[in-house]
Amino acid sequence: MVLVFGIAILAQTQAGTAEQEIIKLENEAGVAMVKGDVAFFDRVISGDFTFTDPDGNVGTKADLLAIMKSGDDVVNNDGLKIIKTEDKL
């Protein structure tokens, strides 16, 4: 019985830790965005990253970094909320 509770507590702790790490990274990304810290995003974004802009155009990590370096785009992450479903973040 203790083992079952121990496993349940460990799973909750790991999920909490993962959620905290995501929130921490999002906060760091927000600060980096405001500061124009392209190096931060170059470091944390995967090489095979892709995104879709509001017009439906698909871009790569290199495209995103170029946009950031140009200073033409502003991103706002106000109201960020992480929702946990089915024991996954």
C-alpha positions, -999 to +999 in steps of 0.1 A: +000+000+000+028+024+008+045+016-025+013+026-044+010+059-025+047+065-030+044+060-068+014+083-069+032+110-050+062+106-072+041+109-103+024+141-090+058+155-081+072+148-115+042+163-132+044+193-109+081+196-117+075+194-155+048+221-152+071+243-132+099+238-158+075+248-186+064+279-168+100+288-160+110+284-196+080+304-208+090+332-183+126+331-195+114+332-231+092+362-224+122+381-208+144+370-238+118+383-262+116+417-245+154+419-245+157+407-281+179+379-269+180+358-301+208+337-287+184+323-260+160+311-287+188+297-308+199+277-278+164+264-267+146+258-300+152+225-318+169+225-352+138+209-368+114+234-353+086+247-376+058+272-370+028+286-388+023+323-388-011+340-386-013+341-425-008+303-427+029+304-439+051+277-425+086+288-412+117+271-398+139+279-369+161+299-392+131+319-404+120+327-368+155+338-357+158+360-388+124+376-379+136+381-344+169+396-355+151+421-378+130+434-349+100+436-371+078+412-351+065+415-315+051+386-296+029+388-265+025+359-241+001+376-216-024+353-200-003+321-205-020+292-189-008+256-189-037+231-188-030+195-177-051+168-193-049+131-190-019+133-167+001+150-195+011+186-199 
